[in-house]
Amino acid sequence: MLLRFTKPALCMLSFYSALSFAEPNLFTLQSSDIFAGETMNPAQEFEGFGCTGGNISPQLSWSGAPEGTVAFAVTAYDPDAPTGSGWWHWQMINIPADVTNLVAGSGDKNAHLLPSGSLQIENDYGFSGFGGACPPQGHGVHRYQFTVHALSQKLELTENVSGALAGYMINAYSIGNSTIEALYHRD
């Protein structure tokens, strides 16, 4: 049996063949404090609202950023918060392109560990910096998505913009990202 392909079919076949040999995503996020699918340590639990954790942002490091990266943003988001819109725990933007590591506690504005030029956005607790996990007691397991975004440009935002606006701008200029989804619950 002889198969005959039209030019558009051959083009599509070539396109799909090229996809199968495409280089895998090399942009990766790692942490010595949080791990995909595992429960976070109480050090990453918020201190307040009935929670008694350390409120320490985890150590994060990344590698393999896409070409054209001008800056990075780091976010921590709980899609399971019973708000109808999730909960922004942390948004740091304009991390210089030569920075590939945040030490534990970088999200504490008073610790002076922020990379020069970076800015932390006000979280849903109402302050700029890291606000740890604090799911309602008995609400079950929540997912905490820690994501590093490679940005094509620095973002013109102030620390008191809404989490939704910051998220919109981060996504608009993201040319790649990598996520660790950790878990937390309070019985």
ZIJOMO-V878611 format. One record per backbone hydrogen bond with DSSP energy under -0.5 kcal/mol. CO is the residue of the C=O (numbers start at 1). NH is the residue of the N-H. Records with the same first field share a line. If there is no record, write none. Layout:
CO = NH / NH
This chain:
6 = 10
7 = 11
8 = 12
9 = 13
10 = 14
11 = 15
12 = 16
13 = 17
14 = 18
15 = 19
16 = 20
17 = 21
18 = 21
19 = 22
26 = 28
28 = 63
30 = 61
35 = 38
38 = 183
41 = 44
42 = 45 / 54
43 = 56
44 = 133
45 = 55
46 = 48 / 53
48 = 51
51 = 48
55 = 57
57 = 105
59 = 33
60 = 102
61 = 30
63 = 28
66 = 69
70 = 97
71 = 151
72 = 95
73 = 149
74 = 92
75 = 147
76 = 89 / 90
77 = 79 / 145
78 = 81 / 87
81 = 83 / 84 / 86
87 = 78 / 89
88 = 124
89 = 131
90 = 76
91 = 121
92 = 74
93 = 119
95 = 72
96 = 99
100 = 62
102 = 60
103 = 106
105 = 108
107 = 109 / 130
108 = 111 / 113
109 = 112
115 = 118
119 = 93
121 = 129
123 = 126
127 = 123
133 = 46
136 = 139
142 = 184
143 = 80 / 145
144 = 146 / 182
145 = 77 / 147
146 = 180
147 = 75
148 = 178
149 = 73 / 151
150 = 175 / 176
151 = 70 / 71
155 = 157
158 = 161
159 = 122
162 = 166
163 = 167
164 = 168
165 = 169
166 = 170
167 = 171
168 = 172
169 = 173
171 = 174
173 = 152
176 = 150
178 = 148
180 = 146 / 182
181 = 37
182 = 144
183 = 40
184 = 142
186 = 138
